[in-house]
């Protein structure tokens, strides 16, 4: 058995990553926070990690989902569910079907 990234071979992988980043950026801006403030609240050494998340270059680390949701002022379950749709659309489909 081999493991592959959840977006491997997904036809909309690049688009989904960018949508996830736009979602995170929108939440940060709504919360009135800078990338530096978010990075500091998450205990990250560099704000560029937040920038990379917002650009869709990397994902929100799973072990930081709860903390990041709190920093951004969103319900953690809502945040995680929304990011799952972007980061692992195959799992999303299994769990939620066509739910929007």
C-alpha positions in Angstrom: 0.0 0.0 0.0 1.3 3.4 -0.9 0.3 6.9 0.4 -0.2 9.8 -1.9 -1.1 13.4 -1.2 -4.9 13.9 -1.2 -4.7 16.1 -4.2 -2.5 13.9 -6.3 -4.1 13.4 -9.7 -7.1 15.5 -8.8 -8.0 17.6 -11.9 -8.7 20.7 -9.9 -5.7 20.5 -7.5 -4.2 23.9 -8.2 -7.5 25.6 -8.1 -8.5 24.0 -4.8 -5.3 25.0 -3.2 -5.8 28.6 -4.2 -9.4 28.5 -3.0 -8.2 27.2 0.4 -5.6 30.0 0.6 -8.2 32.7 -0.4 -10.5 31.4 2.4 -7.7 31.6 5.0 -6.8 35.1 3.8 -10.4 36.3 3.9 -10.8 35.0 7.4 -7.5 36.7 8.5 -8.5 40.0 7.0 -12.0 39.9 8.5 -10.4 39.3 11.8 -8.3 42.4 11.3 -5.0 40.5 11.6 -1.7 40.7 9.8 0.2 37.6 8.7 2.7 38.4 11.3 0.1 38.5 14.0 -1.3 35.1 12.9 2.2 33.6 12.8 3.0 34.8 16.3 -0.3 33.5 17.7 0.4 30.1 16.1 3.9 30.0 17.4 5.4 30.0 13.9 9.0 31.3 13.5 8.2 33.1 10.2 5.1 34.9 8.9 6.0 33.6 5.5 4.4 30.3 6.5 1.0 32.1 6.7 1.8 33.7 3.4 2.4 30.3 1.9 -0.9 29.0 3.2 -2.7 32.0 1.8 -1.1 31.5 -1.6 -2.1 27.8 -1.7 1.5 26.7 -1.6 1.1 24.8 1.6 -1.8 23.7 3.7 -2.7 24.7 7.2 -0.9 22.0 9.3 -3.5 19.6 10.7 -2.0 20.0 14.2 -2.7 23.7 14.0 -6.3 23.7 12.6 -8.0 24.2 16.0 -5.6 26.9 17.1 -5.8 28.7 13.7 -9.6 28.6 13.7 -9.6 30.2 17.2 -7.1 32.9 16.1 -9.2 33.7 13.0 -12.4 33.7 15.0 -14.2 30.9 13.3 -15.7 27.7 14.7 -13.0 25.0 14.5 -15.4 22.4 13.1 -16.6 24.7 10.4 -13.0 25.7 9.6 -11.7 22.1 9.4 -14.7 21.0 7.3 -14.2 23.8 4.8 -10.5 23.1 4.5 -11.1 19.4 4.1 -13.2 20.2 1.0 -10.2 22.0 -0.5 -7.3 19.8 0.8 -8.9 16.3 0.4 -11.9 16.5 -2.0 -12.0 12.7 -2.2 -12.5 12.3 1.5 -15.0 15.2 1.4 -17.1 13.4 -1.2 -17.1 10.2 0.8 -18.2 12.0 4.0 -20.5 14.7 2.7 -21.5 13.7 -0.9 -22.8 16.7 -2.7 -23.4 18.8 0.4 -22.4 22.4 -0.2 
